[in-house]
Amino acid sequence: RILRDFGGYKGLKWNVTSGIADPYMKFMTRWKYPSYQNSFSPNGRFKSLEFPDSSVVVDLPHFSASLSRYLDCYSDDCALPTEWASWAGDMFTYAAHLDAVRTKNSLSYAAILDSAKKHIGGNDSLYSKFFGTGDFYADIDARNIASLINNKNLSLYDAIDRYYKQKEFGRFITFVNSYGGWKKFAEKVNKHYFFPLTIKLNPYLLEISKRAFMNKVLKGLLNEIGMD
């Protein structure tokens, strides 16, 4: 949560979805490790981190925000859906953005769906906004690291080392399996129909956001199992 705050992910939305950073620990971190705040800041060197031997750039403060929530509560018994601090929150935000784009440019739903499926998790300035490469992979990887910690009893260091450096686990295989397979993952996505900070949301655009997100995950999954 502290690294999340340093990266600019703070305020009501993040306090609601992933909790409030402990003020004493935050003060002590600033005092003992003064370089951390600048390193994780929106313009810092860890804002967008490209891991070794990977072309994927992860938004590390966003990763920290999602991971902290998963480590707090990994099951479906949480008072608030865990995914609100991760891909579901981004999915709702993305749907609201697509609604604004559609209205401004007088686009059809079919055109919006086609563009969203093509560019979600990418770097397009318009159709990747709010759910681009950094956010998408931060969401996927945070879930995966938490899964390795909870299901394989790995430490945080070992989970990150074996996932990124040793590359023992496929990104999308691990992600989908963490939900019990594709069917249960799809059911989980479709259960998200409400987010308290985007109450007035076009249901068609939310459906498009869901389909685009699942399509991106499915493409990655099929590529990993050699069916793409």
N, C-alpha and C positions, 0 to 999 in steps of 0.2 A: 504493500500500500504506500509505503514511503517513496519507493522508486516510481510508482505510479504518479504520485503527487508531484514529484520533481519533474516528471515528463509532461506535466500540464493536464493530466487526467484527474481532475479534482472538481469539487463542487457537488451539488445536490445529486446529479445523476450517478456519479461514482460512489458517493457516500451511501446512497440507497442500494445500489446493486452489488457493491463489493466491500462496504464497510468504511469506517473512518480510521485513518492512520493514527497510531498512538502518538500523541503530541510530545511526550517525553522522549520516546525512541527517535522521533523525527528531529528533535532538538539535539540529542546526543549524536545522531548520525551527522548532522551538519557540523557539530563541534569536532568530532573525532575524525571524520572523513570529509573535509570541506570540498574536496574535488567532486564528490558524488553528485551534488546538486547541479553543477554545471555540466557534468558528463551526461546526465540523464535528462537535461532540460530540452525543450522543443528544438533548440538549435545545437544541442550537444552531440558529442561523437557517438553516443549510444542510441540516439533517437531512431536512426535507421541502421541496423547492424546486419551486415552480410557475413554469414558464417563461412568458415574455411571450406573450400571445395564445394561451394553451393552458390547458385545464382539467385537464391531467395533472400530477399531483404526483409527482416522482421522488425516491426516497431516494438522495441524492447520495453518501453514504459507500458504500452498496451498489453504486451505479453505478461508483464509483472502484475498488472491489474487483473487480468483473467486468471492467471495462475494462483494468485492469492485467494481468490474466491473459490476456485476448485479445491484448494488445500483446506479451506475452512469447511466446506461441505461438498462432498463429491456425489452424494446419493440424491434420489428424488424426494427425500424427506425434508429438504431445506424449506424454510419458511418462505423464501423467495426463490424462483427458479435460478439455478446457478448460471445458466446460459445468458441471463440478462447482462452479466458482466463480460460476456464474450460474444459469440457469433449471433445469438438471438438479438442482443441489443444493437449490434451493427446491422442486422437484417431489418429491423424496424426503422432505424435511422436512414438506411439506404432506400427503403420504400418511400419514406417521406421526401427524400431528395428526388427520386424518380418522379414522384407526383408533381413536384415543382418544375422539373425539366419538361414533363409532358405538357403541362399547362402553358408554360412559357413558349414552347416551340410548336404547340398544336399538333402533337404526335399521336398516332394511334397506339392502342395497347399492344398490338402485334409488333409495331416498330420498337416500342420500349422493351418488350420481352426479348426480342432478337438482340438488341444492343446490350441489355443487361447480361444475358447468357454469354455473350461474346467477351464482355469487358470486366465482369465482376472478378475481383482478385487480381486485376491488372493495373495498368498505369495510365489509362485514358483519363484526360483531365475532366471529362464530363461524366462518363458512364462508369468510372471506377471510383468516383469521389465518395468518401465515407465508408467504402468497403474495398479499398485497393489492396495491392500486394502486401504492404506492411501490416494492415489490420487483419486481412484474411489469414495469413500464415501465423500471425501472433495468436489468433483464436484457435487454429488447428493445433499448433505446437504446445500451447498452454494446456489444452485438454490432454494431449498425449503425454506430456511430462507428468502431469498429475496422475494419469492412468498408470504410468510406470511406477510411480511412488506408492500408489495405493494398492495396485494389483500385483506388483512384483517385489514389493517391500524394498525398493531402492532408495538410497538417500537422494536428496536434491542434486548433489554434485554428480553422483553416479548416473542418475537418470539423464541429466543433460549431457554428460560425457559420452555415454553409450548411444544416445539418440543422435547427437550432432557429430561427434568426432569419430566414434566407432561405427556409426551408421548401421546398428544392429536391427533397427526397427523401421519399417516402411511408414512414411508419414500418413498416408490416407488409409492404409490397411489398419494401422494402430488406431486411428481416429474412429473409423466405422466400427471396428471390433469393440471399442470402449463402450459403445452403446448396445452391443450384443448382436451386431450384424446390420446389414443395409435396411431391412424392413423396420427394425426398431428405431434406427436412426431417422428414417423418413417419418415415422410416426411421431418421434420427438419433435422434429422440425414443424410438422403440421399442427402440433398441439399449441404452438406459440401463436396466439391470435390477439394478444393484448399486451401492451407495454405502458406503464403509467405515465411515462414522459412523452409519449406520442399518442395521445388518446384519440384525436381525430385523424384517422388514417384511412385512406381509400383501400377497401378490402381487395380490389383487383390488383393494386400496386403491391400490396403485401404478398399476395399470391405470386406475383411475378418475382419479387425479391426472394421468396422461398424457393421457387423453381430454379432461379439463376444460381442460388447458393448450392442447392443439391446437385445441379448439373455440373458445377465446378468441382465439387467433391467427387462425383461419379467419374468424371474424366480422369482425375488424378488416381482414383482407385483402379480403373481399368488399365491405365498406363502401368501401374505398379505390378499388376498381375499378368501383364503381357497381352491384354485383349484390346488395346487401343490401336 
